[in-house]
Amino acid sequence: MFDDLPDDVDRLQTLRVWHAMWLVRIDAKIAALQQRQAEAARGRHNRPQPPEWVVELGIGTGRPPLQVHAGDCYRGVTEMRVKGATG
């Protein structure tokens, strides 16, 4: 059969247990990756649509509007993040 395997039962059983432990680890990793992929797919599916327009506000009292950006404009989103983070 397989000439490269040990000839005694004890060593063969040790090898079998060792490989069974690895199979458990591999199966757990597969399950974790599948769950992560499913969660990512749900997150992409449930992501809200970007707004059609974003108003960039000025600084100071009353914060008057300065510019209007398209909702997918990277500059408008960046301005909102910076101003949103600082107040």
MARDO-784151 format. One record per residue: residue in one letter; x, y, z of N, C-alpha, C in turn. Coordinates in steps of 0.2 Angstrom, whole numbers, padded with zeros to 4 digits, always signed. Example, Ala and Ser with C-alpha at 12.3 -4.5 7.8 and 13.67 -1.06 7.14 Angstrom:
REM residues 2
a+0066-0028+0039+0062-0022+0039+0066-0016+0039;s+0064-0011+0035+0068-0005+0036+0064+0000+0039;
END
This chain:
REM residues 87
m+0004-0006+0000+0000+0000+0000+0004+0006+0000;f+0005+0010+0006+0009+0016+0006+0016+0014+0010;d+0021+0014+0006+0028+0011+0009+0031+0017+0014;d+0029+0023+0013+0032+0028+0017+0029+0029+0024;l+0024+0025+0026+0021+0026+0032+0024+0021+0037;p+0024+0023+0044+0027+0019+0049+0024+0012+0049;d+0027+0007+0051+0025+0000+0052+0021-0002+0058;d+0021+0003+0063+0018+0001+0069+0011+0005+0070;v+0007+0002+0074+0000+0005+0075+0000+0011+0079;d+0005+0011+0084+0005+0017+0088+0007+0024+0084;r+0012+0023+0080+0014+0029+0076+0009+0031+0071;l+0005+0026+0068+0000+0027+0063-0006+0031+0067;q-0008+0029+0073-0013+0032+0077-0011+0039+0078;t-0005+0040+0080-0003+0047+0082-0003+0051+0076;l-0001+0049+0070-0002+0052+0064-0009+0054+0062;r-0013+0049+0063-0021+0050+0062-0024+0055+0066;v-0022+0055+0073-0024+0061+0077-0022+0067+0075;w-0015+0068+0073-0012+0074+0071-0016+0077+0065;h-0017+0073+0060-0020+0075+0054-0028+0077+0056;a-0031+0073+0060-0038+0075+0062-0038+0082+0065;m-0033+0083+0070-0033+0090+0073-0032+0095+0067;w-0028+0094+0062-0027+0099+0057-0033+0100+0053;l-0037+0095+0052-0043+0095+0048-0048+0100+0052;v-0048+0099+0058-0053+0103+0063-0051+0110+0062;r-0044+0112+0062-0042+0119+0061-0044+0121+0054;i-0042+0117+0049-0044+0120+0042-0051+0121+0042;d-0055+0116+0044-0063+0117+0043-0065+0124+0047;a-0062+0125+0053-0064+0131+0057-0062+0137+0053;k-0056+0137+0050-0054+0143+0046-0058+0144+0040;i-0060+0139+0036-0065+0139+0031-0071+0142+0033;a-0074+0140+0038-0081+0142+0041-0080+0150+0042;a-0075+0152+0046-0074+0159+0047-0073+0163+0041;l-0069+0161+0036-0069+0165+0030-0075+0165+0026;q-0079+0160+0026-0086+0160+0023-0090+0165+0026;q-0090+0165+0033-0094+0169+0037-0092+0177+0035;r-0086+0178+0035-0083+0185+0034-0086+0187+0027;q-0085+0183+0022-0087+0184+0015-0095+0186+0015;a-0099+0182+0018-0106+0183+0019-0108+0189+0022;e-0104+0191+0027-0105+0197+0031-0104+0203+0026;a-0098+0203+0023-0096+0208+0018-0101+0209+0012;a-0103+0203+0010-0108+0204+0005-0115+0207+0007;r-0117+0205+0013-0123+0209+0016-0122+0216+0017;g-0116+0218+0019-0114+0225+0020-0114+0229+0014;r-0111+0226+0009-0112+0229+0002-0119+0230+0000;h-0123+0225+0001-0130+0225-0001-0134+0230+0003;n-0133+0231+0009-0136+0235+0013-0134+0242+0014;r-0128+0244+0011-0125+0251+0011-0130+0256+0008;p-0131+0261+0012-0136+0266+0010-0133+0270+0004;q-0138+0272-0001-0136+0276-0006-0132+0283-0004;p-0127+0285-0008-0125+0292-0007-0130+0297-0008;p-0129+0303-0004-0134+0308-0006-0133+0311-0013;e-0138+0314-0015-0137+0317-0022-0133+0323-0022;w-0134+0327-0016-0130+0333-0015-0127+0334-0008;v-0121+0337-0008-0118+0338-0001-0117+0346-0001;v-0119+0349+0004-0118+0356+0005-0112+0357+0010;e-0107+0361+0007-0101+0362+0011-0102+0369+0015;l-0101+0368+0021-0103+0374+0026-0096+0378+0027;g-0097+0384+0028-0091+0388+0030-0090+0388+0038;i-0085+0392+0040-0084+0392+0047-0086+0398+0050;g-0087+0398+0057-0089+0404+0061-0096+0403+0062;t-0099+0408+0065-0106+0409+0068-0111+0408+0062;g-0115+0403+0062-0120+0402+0057-0118+0398+0052;r-0112+0397+0051-0109+0392+0046-0113+0393+0039;p-0112+0398+0035-0115+0399+0029-0113+0394+0024;p-0118+0392+0019-0116+0387+0014-0111+0390+0009;l-0106+0387+0008-0100+0389+0003-0101+0386-0004;q-0102+0380-0004-0102+0376-0011-0107+0370-0010;v-0110+0368-0016-0114+0362-0016-0110+0357-0021;h-0109+0351-0018-0105+0346-0022-0110+0340-0023;a-0109+0337-0029-0113+0331-0031-0111+0326-0025;g-0116+0321-0024-0115+0317-0018-0109+0312-0019;d-0107+0311-0025-0101+0306-0026-0095+0310-0027;c-0095+0317-0026-0089+0321-0026-0084+0319-0020;y-0078+0317-0022-0073+0316-0017-0072+0322-0012;r-0071+0328-0015-0070+0334-0011-0075+0335-0006;g-0081+0335-0008-0087+0336-0004-0087+0331+0002;v-0085+0325+0001-0085+0320+0006-0079+0321+0011;t-0074+0323+0008-0068+0325+0012-0069+0331+0016;e-0072+0336+0013-0074+0342+0017-0078+0340+0023;m-0083+0336+0022-0088+0334+0027-0084+0330+0033;r-0080+0326+0031-0076+0322+0036-0072+0326+0040;v-0068+0331+0037-0064+0335+0041-0068+0339+0045;k-0073+0342+0043-0077+0347+0047-0081+0343+0052;g-0084+0337+0050-0088+0333+0055-0083+0331+0061;a-0077+0330+0059-0072+0327+0065-0071+0333+0069;t-0070+0339+0067-0068+0344+0071-0074+0348+0074;g-0080+0347+0072-0086+0350+0075-0089+0354+0069;
END
